[in-house]
Amino acid sequence: MGDTASRLVKVLSGFLMGAVLSLGAAGTAWAAPKPKPPPGVDISGVGLTEPLRLRVDTHDGHVNAVIDQVSWLGRTGQAKGPKEADLGPKYTVVVFAGEEPKHTYDLYPKAVGGPRVYRPAKQPDERKTSSGWFLGRLNMSETLRGAGVPLERQLDTLSGGIGGGERVIPDDSLNASRSINESVGELRRLLLINVAVAVTITIGLAGIALLVRRRSR
């Protein structure tokens, strides 16, 4: 009778160990998701002999500031923009996710009537979008100048400026760190896994104790 109880204890112990290891592996997978590719931008245009290549690991502030100039554009812009003579110098910004180009925009920081942004219909990632003109942020010129574009300093620039609509550039392409909601969700999943492991161990130990007690009678 004692040998039978001993074998049952070993079998249940092995089962519990396998369950714990499986849940632990799942918890590790959820707690450590695949890292997102870091964002970056290339800027080319008037006064630049070669494109400026800015990546978040070396130019974090400039990359995020330039991306902010185009990240809040609406899905539909104006079909026609200012006259070509009123646009001023053009600077093309290409947004990267890692080393993969995702989005491209033409920025006109000195356009008559305020900065303008043009979004071409053809995008590097071949996603479907519509071309359109948008009012740009008032600090576009200073943002580009800070990133290395040869523009005269604009002293009367206000912080922020025009820009609105829903975000059309995915967060996984632009955000170098995970959002608060995502982090909280992962923490919740990890907590549930830990609770499941604890409950499984408790039930298993109770079952083993009950079997041993019955077999010992």
C-alpha positions as CSV (number, residue, x, y, z in Angstrom):
1,M,0.0,0.0,0.0
2,G,2.9,2.3,0.8
3,D,4.6,1.6,-2.5
4,T,1.4,2.5,-4.4
5,A,1.1,5.8,-2.5
6,S,4.7,6.5,-3.2
7,R,4.2,5.9,-6.9
8,L,1.2,8.2,-7.0
9,V,3.1,10.9,-5.2
10,K,5.9,10.7,-7.8
11,V,3.4,10.7,-10.7
12,L,1.5,13.7,-9.4
13,S,4.8,15.5,-8.5
14,G,6.0,15.1,-12.1
15,F,2.7,16.3,-13.4
16,L,2.8,19.4,-11.2
17,M,6.4,20.1,-12.2
18,G,5.5,20.0,-15.9
19,A,2.5,22.3,-15.4
20,V,4.6,24.8,-13.4
21,L,7.4,24.8,-16.1
22,S,4.8,25.2,-18.9
23,L,3.1,28.1,-17.1
24,G,6.5,29.6,-16.3
25,A,7.6,29.5,-19.9
26,A,4.4,31.1,-21.0
27,G,4.9,33.8,-18.4
28,T,8.4,34.5,-19.7
29,A,7.2,34.7,-23.2
30,W,4.5,37.3,-22.3
31,A,6.7,39.2,-20.0
32,A,9.4,39.7,-22.7
33,P,7.7,40.5,-26.0
34,K,9.7,41.0,-29.2
35,P,11.3,44.4,-29.1
36,K,10.0,46.9,-31.5
37,P,12.4,48.4,-34.1
38,P,13.6,51.8,-33.1
39,P,12.4,54.8,-35.1
40,G,14.5,57.1,-37.2
41,V,14.3,59.7,-39.9
42,D,16.1,60.8,-43.0
43,I,15.9,64.4,-44.1
44,S,16.9,65.7,-47.5
45,G,16.3,69.0,-49.3
46,V,17.6,72.5,-50.1
47,G,21.0,73.2,-48.6
48,L,21.8,69.5,-47.8
49,T,24.5,67.9,-49.9
50,E,23.4,64.5,-48.5
51,P,20.5,63.3,-46.4
52,L,20.6,63.7,-42.6
53,R,20.3,60.3,-41.1
54,L,19.0,60.6,-37.5
55,R,18.4,57.5,-35.4
56,V,16.9,57.3,-31.9
57,D,19.9,55.8,-30.3
58,T,22.0,58.9,-31.1
59,H,19.5,61.6,-31.8
60,D,16.5,60.7,-29.6
61,G,15.1,64.2,-29.1
62,H,15.5,65.3,-32.7
63,V,14.0,62.1,-34.1
64,N,10.9,62.4,-31.9
65,A,10.6,66.2,-32.7
66,V,10.7,65.6,-36.4
67,I,8.2,62.7,-36.3
68,D,5.9,64.9,-34.2
69,Q,5.6,67.2,-37.2
70,V,3.8,64.5,-39.2
71,S,2.4,62.1,-36.7
72,W,-0.9,63.9,-36.2
73,L,-2.0,64.5,-39.8
74,G,-5.6,63.6,-40.6
75,R,-6.4,60.8,-43.1
76,T,-7.7,63.2,-45.6
77,G,-5.9,66.5,-46.6
78,Q,-6.6,69.2,-49.0
79,A,-6.4,68.3,-52.7
80,K,-4.6,71.5,-53.7
81,G,-1.8,73.3,-51.9
82,P,-0.3,76.8,-52.2
83,K,1.2,78.0,-55.4
84,E,4.7,76.6,-56.1
85,A,6.1,80.1,-55.8
86,D,4.7,80.4,-52.3
87,L,6.0,77.1,-51.0
88,G,9.6,78.0,-50.3
89,P,12.3,75.3,-49.7
90,K,11.2,71.7,-49.6
91,Y,12.5,69.1,-47.2
92,T,11.6,65.4,-47.6
93,V,11.3,63.4,-44.4
94,V,11.3,59.6,-44.5
95,V,10.3,57.9,-41.3
96,F,12.0,54.6,-40.5
97,A,11.2,51.6,-38.3
98,G,14.6,50.2,-37.7
99,E,16.2,50.3,-41.1
100,E,12.9,49.9,-43.0
101,P,11.4,53.0,-44.5
102,K,7.7,53.4,-43.6
103,H,6.5,56.9,-44.5
104,T,7.5,59.9,-46.5
105,Y,6.4,63.5,-46.3
106,D,7.4,66.8,-48.0
107,L,7.7,69.7,-45.5
108,Y,7.7,73.4,-46.4
109,P,8.7,75.3,-43.3
110,K,8.8,78.7,-45.1
111,A,5.6,78.5,-47.1
112,V,3.6,81.7,-47.3
113,G,0.7,81.7,-44.8
114,G,2.5,79.1,-42.5
115,P,4.3,75.8,-42.8
116,R,2.8,73.1,-45.0
117,V,3.1,69.3,-45.2
118,Y,2.4,67.3,-48.3
119,R,1.8,63.5,-48.0
120,P,2.3,61.6,-51.3
121,A,0.0,58.8,-52.1
122,K,2.9,56.5,-52.8
123,Q,4.6,55.4,-49.5
124,P,7.7,53.3,-48.9
125,D,5.8,50.6,-47.2
126,E,3.3,50.3,-50.1
127,R,0.3,50.9,-47.8
128,K,-2.8,52.5,-49.3
129,T,-3.2,56.2,-48.5
130,S,-4.4,59.3,-50.2
131,S,-2.3,62.3,-51.1
132,G,-3.1,65.6,-49.5
133,W,-1.9,68.9,-48.2
134,F,-2.0,69.8,-44.5
135,L,-1.2,72.9,-42.4
136,G,2.0,72.2,-40.5
137,R,3.1,73.1,-37.0
138,L,4.3,76.6,-36.4
139,N,7.6,75.3,-34.9
140,M,8.5,73.3,-38.1
141,S,11.3,75.5,-39.1
142,E,13.0,75.5,-35.7
143,T,12.5,71.7,-35.4
144,L,14.2,71.1,-38.7
145,R,16.9,73.6,-37.9
146,G,17.6,71.9,-34.6
147,A,17.9,68.6,-36.5
148,G,20.6,70.0,-38.7
149,V,18.8,71.6,-41.7
150,P,20.4,74.9,-42.7
151,L,17.5,77.3,-42.0
152,E,17.7,80.8,-40.4
153,R,16.7,80.9,-36.8
154,Q,13.0,81.8,-36.3
155,L,12.7,83.7,-33.0
156,D,8.9,84.2,-33.0
157,T,8.1,80.5,-33.2
158,L,5.5,79.3,-30.7
159,S,5.7,75.9,-29.0
160,G,3.5,73.3,-30.7
161,G,1.2,74.9,-33.3
162,I,-1.3,73.6,-35.8
163,G,-1.8,69.9,-36.1
164,G,-4.6,67.6,-35.4
165,G,-6.8,64.7,-36.6
166,E,-6.3,61.1,-35.7
167,R,-2.9,59.5,-35.7
168,V,-2.2,57.7,-38.9
169,I,1.4,56.5,-38.3
170,P,1.3,53.3,-36.1
171,D,2.8,53.6,-32.6
172,D,4.9,50.5,-33.3
173,S,6.8,52.5,-36.0
174,L,7.3,55.6,-34.0
175,N,7.4,55.0,-30.3
176,A,10.8,53.8,-29.0
177,S,9.3,52.7,-25.7
178,R,6.2,50.7,-24.9
179,S,3.1,52.6,-23.9
180,I,1.8,52.6,-20.3
181,N,-1.3,50.6,-21.3
182,E,0.8,47.9,-22.9
183,S,3.1,47.7,-19.9
184,V,0.1,47.4,-17.5
185,G,-1.4,44.7,-19.7
186,E,1.7,42.7,-19.6
187,L,2.0,43.1,-15.9
188,R,-1.6,41.9,-15.5
189,R,-1.0,38.8,-17.6
190,L,2.2,38.0,-15.7
191,L,0.3,38.3,-12.4
192,L,-2.5,36.0,-13.6
193,I,0.1,33.4,-14.6
194,N,1.7,33.6,-11.2
195,V,-1.7,33.1,-9.5
196,A,-2.4,30.2,-11.8
197,V,0.9,28.6,-10.8
198,A,0.2,29.1,-7.1
199,V,-3.3,27.6,-7.4
200,T,-2.0,24.6,-9.4
201,I,0.7,23.9,-6.8
202,T,-1.8,24.3,-3.9
203,I,-4.4,22.0,-5.5
204,G,-1.7,19.4,-6.4
205,L,-0.2,19.3,-2.9
206,A,-3.7,19.0,-1.4
207,G,-4.4,16.1,-3.7
208,I,-1.2,14.4,-2.8
209,A,-1.8,14.8,0.9
210,L,-5.3,13.4,0.6
211,L,-4.1,10.4,-1.4
212,V,-1.3,9.6,1.0
213,R,-3.7,9.9,3.9
214,R,-6.2,7.5,2.3
215,R,-3.5,5.0,1.3
216,S,-2.1,5.1,4.8
217,R,-5.3,4.0,6.4
